[in-house]
Amino acid sequence: MYKLQRIANNPFLLPNKDHAWEAVAAFNPCLAQDGGTYHLLYRAQSFPQSQYGNVMSMSSIGYATSTDGVHFEDRRQLIKPEHRWEQFGCEDPRITKLGDKYYIFYTALSTYPFGANGIRVGLAMTRDFKEIEKHAVTPFNSKAMALFPEKINGQFVAILTVNTDKPPAKIAIAFFESEEQMWSGCYWEDWYAFSDRHVIPLLRHPSDHLEVGAPPIKTKAGWLLVYSYIQNYFSDRDRVFGIEAVLLDLKNPQKVIGRTSSPFLIPEKDYELKGDVENVIFPSGVLIDGEEVVVYYGAADTTCCAAVGKLDELLATMMPDDTTQFVSSTCIEQGFQRYANNPVITPRPEFSWESKATFNPAAIYEGGVVHIVYRAMSHDNTSVFGYASSRDGVHIDERLPTPIYEPREFFEQKLRPGNSGCEDPRITRLGDRIYLFYTAFDGYTPRVAFTSITVDNFVNRRWHWDRSMVITPPNIPDKDACLLPKKINGKFVIFHRAGDCIRINLFDDLVFGEGKWLDHKSALIKPRKEYWDNYKFGIASPPIETVHGWLLLFHRVTKPNSVYKIEALLLDLDNPVSVIAETGATLLEPEMQYEKVGQVPNVVFPCGAVVIDDDLLIYYGGADTVVAVAKMKLATVFKRLGI
């Protein structure tokens, strides 16, 4: 496990009681190196003083210089409250040199007692650390903003933390065509209105908190961002301040290349455990010195400290495992093998629409890309559909920050507290259209609905869906539906589950309503009475055409504990109502923690499957909480089917 080593000089900067403005604390340092000179900025805390009728300790920004990055001299107050938008303090500077100018973003406090709406970002610019130009930047709650040290694709780029005091906090990217745009109210109003589009999701759990640490620094592998990650933020007893890092793409800094999975520094030393705020370390500056990375941080909100580590070791720790390893089941011989790094999609606390669960994914292979449409659930239990894609079937290359489909019609609106919305998608290509079948739920009766989109719009992420249509009768539960990816004798073939059976219907067209519904008469497969624990059956992914027949995966739910297990059928190519073969035994069942523990325990629930080369890959929900991937050789599937 990668760890930083604290320097012997810690703390290298202490409060100076001879200076009233920094007598209480001097912490959260950030450095800019210019030749042989290190310019240090830090947050300074004063003795209590009167400020607009309030007696308070005031924050300002101190400045010092050094020739070695550790021993600093000539300390003086550089930035102090002057304007209404910063009248109660200037905190936590991040300094970046770009061209011949230094850009210093800092937290500006405009109200007291401190509140979220009065905590925003300010900017100071200077060339000589004497003459300073100031601007109010963000008109919304934010902190910890820093500029990248070079333009990217011709634009200024900054990273900041949004809603730091109205969690969940979000780390986000902003691009500017000009310097003046950094403090443009119109720019930020538009940016904030669509802030989710700019977020870099890094939260692992909704009880955690995070904040930009040091300004990004360029490495051979990508932009290195060191940041503060606070576990159990809302618990006074279990809260842990840690320092972590993420690696961002050099050309697209909103794209994560890799990240650390745990802190590489937490409070341990006496000067980190005791101070103005106990048990706190907060990263605020980073420099690369040869083969080493030096992280500067504030300790206990009182002093300035530093820690050192090997840069190459840090980068190696952050890079994801590019191998695509699958692991065989421990209890099923010749069953599906799970991807070793499951789950591949988990809830993102930064986005309310998928903050609770991400599961039950549809999948389709188009243009050399696996397109994944997954069910996402918010904390009010509303389900929508999110999108992700993968070129190799397991590593997620893209995941959109907003839903691609949300409840729009009366039959999927929330009529009472609890689950509602659009659930359990299955997607099929038929001709030049992608058909999306799903369960529409208003809180009372689950019904089958569908919509469609052109293939061109789908693969190019233009979500121009047709108006959704409900196709099952009112007040009769029906779900687990899909369209066969081929007409049979000129008819559309639809699979669905009503009651405890998989059912199949054939139609001349897909126009429903006015008494035309899916019916519940024809059962393709129903619980086998010879197995006492059979409870119900439902399709998994849409059938896949093979030389031997239509391969249909399905789930079987057993009694008494409702354990979901996956099996397979083979249907006649010309008459899919006819079952040619079935495995009669389990191919996948809950074994892993992410399958056994979650919203609904003991669930493996595939809604999507693709064939790549000779492999059948299934995409499934684990415990109604996460998305996982498993694979099986097609030849093995056929062997299990007795072919």
Secondary structure by P-SEA (a helix, b strand, c coil): cbbbbbcccccccccccccccccccccbbbbbbcccbbbbbbbbbcccccccccccbbbbbbbbbbcccccccccccccccccccccccccbbbbbbcccbbbbbbbbbcccccccccbbbbbbbbccccbbbbbbccccccccccccccccccbbbbbbbcccccccbbbbbbbbccccccccaaaaaaaaaccccccccccccccbbbbbccccccccccbbbbbbbbccccccccbbbbbbbbbbbccccccccbbbccccccccccccccccccbbbbbccccccccbbbbbbbccccccccccccaaaaaaaacccccbbbbccccccccccccccccccccccccccccccccbbbbbbccccbbbbbbbbcccbbbbbbbbbbcccccccccccccccccccccccccccccccccbbbbbbcccbbbbbbbbbcccbbbbbbccccaaaaaaccccccccccccccccccccccccccccccbbbbbbbccccbbbbbbccccccccccccccccccccccccccccccccccccccccccbbbbbbbbbcccbbbbbbbbbccccccccccccccccccccccccccccccccccccccccccccbbbbbbbccccbbbbbbbbaaaaaaaacc
